[in-house]
Amino acid sequence: MRIPNRFAIWTLGLCALVLAPQSPIESAIRNSQSAKSSSPWRVLFDGKSLDAWRGYKTDKIPDGWKIVDGTLAKNTRVADIVSKDEFGDFELEIDWKIGEAGNSGIFYRGTEEYDHIYWSAPEYQLLDDLKGADNKTRLTCAGAAYALYPSPAGHLKAVGNWNATRIVARGPHVEHWLNGVKLVEYELGSADWEAKVKASKFKDWPHYGRAKRGHIALQGDHEGSLAFRNIRIRELR
């Protein structure tokens, strides 16, 4: 049967689009190892309650964290908060907005064996990349696996705007996403990771990054304003 010319052209164009090579960013967006999970999303912050959170090594929420207009916010240096529950393999989504020169972080699989959670937990860095003091290297800019794996520039929204973070952890595999783009992926315990840890300040804490399950934590011990919203997590199976 003869195919009308217009249909043939449309079909060929569609095939070319599907088969066209992907740019690195397109590939990163489409090819996450975040596995599809039958586990439902669980809200960790709904804009009204901090029932899913507590302070590090305490049952109380530290002074300085407040619910403001549906966001979890702080305006000065405060103690860190952690999720009451622990998570192993998970997908975490969280929106954040940081003030000028601001610095913070999201920790995962953290334990409470040390004086500070960053001695045990890997960190997704939050930063004002333009004016934050940690902006001297991409190893400590927004989206980086703090001090170990750098994030590429160009995907952070300006101060005053909301950024969308996604963290995927499945076994040793970890992904850091920002505003729909995968910035970083690495393997905990790999030879490359071990070498980077050995060359960093984390070498002083032998259990850094070793926990298979742990708390999600939000860093507060830097000056400046910071707000979070839409925090949710689901366990991967």
C-alpha positions in Angstrom: 0.0 0.0 0.0 1.4 3.4 -0.9 1.9 5.7 2.1 0.9 9.4 1.6 3.9 11.6 1.3 3.1 13.7 4.4 2.7 10.6 6.6 6.0 9.2 5.3 7.8 12.4 6.0 6.3 12.6 9.5 7.3 9.0 10.2 10.9 9.5 9.1 11.1 12.6 11.2 9.9 10.8 14.3 12.4 8.0 13.7 15.2 10.5 13.3 14.2 12.2 16.6 14.1 9.0 18.5 17.4 7.7 17.1 19.3 11.1 17.4 22.2 11.0 19.8 21.5 12.6 23.2 23.5 15.4 24.6 25.2 14.7 28.0 22.5 16.7 29.8 19.7 15.0 27.9 21.2 11.6 28.6 21.6 12.5 32.3 18.0 13.6 32.6 16.6 10.5 30.9 18.9 7.8 32.2 18.8 7.9 36.0 19.5 4.7 38.0 16.8 5.8 40.4 14.7 2.9 40.1 11.1 2.9 39.8 9.7 1.9 43.1 6.3 0.6 44.2 6.9 2.3 47.6 4.6 5.3 48.0 6.0 8.8 48.6 6.2 9.8 52.3 6.0 13.5 53.2 8.7 14.6 55.6 7.5 18.2 55.7 4.0 19.3 54.7 4.3 23.0 55.5 2.5 22.6 58.8 4.3 20.2 61.1 7.8 19.1 62.1 6.7 15.8 63.5 9.1 13.9 61.3 12.1 15.8 62.6 14.2 16.4 65.7 17.5 17.8 66.7 20.8 16.0 66.3 21.2 13.8 69.5 18.1 15.4 71.0 14.4 14.9 70.9 13.6 18.6 70.5 13.7 20.9 67.5 16.5 23.3 68.0 15.6 27.0 68.5 15.8 29.0 65.3 14.0 26.6 63.0 10.5 27.9 62.2 7.6 27.2 60.0 7.0 30.4 57.9 4.3 30.6 55.2 4.4 26.8 54.6 8.3 26.6 54.6 10.8 25.3 57.0 13.1 28.3 57.6 15.9 29.8 59.6 17.6 33.2 59.5 20.8 32.6 61.5 23.2 29.9 62.7 21.2 27.1 64.3 21.8 23.5 65.2 21.2 20.8 62.6 17.9 18.8 62.4 17.6 15.1 61.5 14.8 12.9 60.4 13.4 10.7 63.2 13.4 7.7 60.9 16.4 6.2 59.1 16.5 5.3 55.4 18.7 3.0 53.4 17.9 2.9 49.7 15.7 5.9 48.9 14.8 8.7 46.6 14.5 12.1 48.3 13.0 15.3 46.8 13.3 18.7 48.4 13.0 22.3 47.4 15.3 24.9 48.9 16.0 28.6 48.7 19.2 30.1 50.1 20.1 33.7 51.1 22.9 35.8 49.8 26.3 34.2 50.6 24.4 31.3 52.2 25.9 27.9 52.9 24.1 24.7 54.0 23.8 21.0 53.2 21.6 18.0 53.0 23.0 14.9 54.7 22.0 11.3 54.1 22.6 8.0 55.8 23.9 9.9 58.8 24.5 8.3 62.2 24.8 9.9 65.7 28.0 8.2 66.7 30.1 11.4 66.3 29.9 14.9 67.6 28.7 16.2 64.2 26.6 14.5 61.6 28.9 15.5 58.8 31.6 13.2 60.3 29.5 10.2 59.3 27.1 11.3 56.5 27.8 12.2 52.9 26.6 15.7 52.0 24.7 17.3 49.1 26.1 20.9 49.2 23.7 23.9 49.2 25.4 27.2 48.4 25.1 30.6 46.9 27.7 29.9 44.2 28.2 33.5 43.5 29.0 34.9 46.9 29.3 31.9 49.2 32.7 31.5 50.8 32.9 27.9 49.6 32.7 28.9 46.0 36.4 28.7 45.3 36.2 25.1 44.0 33.4 23.1 42.4 34.0 20.5 45.0 32.1 22.6 47.5 29.6 24.4 45.2 25.9 23.7 45.0 25.0 20.1 44.2 28.5 18.7 44.9 29.2 15.6 47.0 30.9 17.9 49.5 34.7 17.9 49.1 34.7 14.7 47.1 32.9 15.0 43.8 32.4 18.4 42.0 29.2 19.6 40.5 29.1 21.3 37.1 28.2 25.0 36.9 25.2 26.4 35.2 22.2 24.7 36.8 21.7 26.7 40.0 19.0 29.3 40.1 19.8 32.8 41.4 19.5 33.7 45.1 15.8 34.3 46.0 14.6 31.5 43.7 13.6 28.0 44.6 15.8 25.1 43.6 14.7 21.5 43.3 17.0 18.8 44.6 16.7 15.1 44.2 19.0 12.6 45.9 19.0 8.9 44.9 20.8 6.3 47.0 20.6 2.6 46.0 23.2 0.4 47.6 26.5 2.0 47.0 25.2 4.1 44.0 24.4 7.7 44.7 23.1 10.4 42.4 22.8 14.2 43.0 20.2 16.0 40.9 19.5 19.8 40.7 16.6 21.3 38.8 16.1 18.2 36.6 19.8 17.7 35.8 22.0 14.9 37.2 25.1 16.7 38.5 27.0 13.9 40.3 27.0 10.2 40.6 29.4 8.0 42.5 29.8 4.6 44.2 30.3 4.6 47.9 33.2 2.2 48.8 34.7 2.2 45.3 38.4 2.5 44.9 37.9 6.0 43.5 35.7 7.0 46.5 38.1 5.5 49.0 41.0 7.5 47.4 39.0 10.7 47.6 38.0 10.2 51.2 41.6 9.4 52.1 42.7 12.7 50.5 40.0 14.7 52.3 39.3 15.8 55.9 36.9 12.8 56.2 39.9 10.5 56.6 39.8 11.3 60.3 36.5 9.6 60.8 36.7 5.9 59.9 32.9 5.4 59.7 32.3 8.3 57.3 30.0 7.1 54.5 29.9 3.5 55.7 26.4 3.3 57.1 23.9 1.4 55.0 21.0 3.2 56.7 20.8 6.5 58.5 19.1 9.8 59.0 18.4 12.6 56.6 19.6 15.8 58.0 19.4 19.6 57.2 22.4 21.7 58.1 21.8 24.9 60.0 25.2 25.8 61.5 26.0 28.5 59.0 24.9 32.2 59.0 22.3 33.4 56.6 18.7 32.7 55.6 17.5 29.3 54.3 14.2 27.8 53.6 12.9 24.3 52.6 9.6 23.1 51.2 8.0 20.0 49.6 10.2 17.4 51.4 9.3 13.9 50.5 11.0 10.5 50.3 10.3 7.0 49.1 12.2 3.8 49.8 13.6 1.9 46.8 13.3 -1.8 46.6 
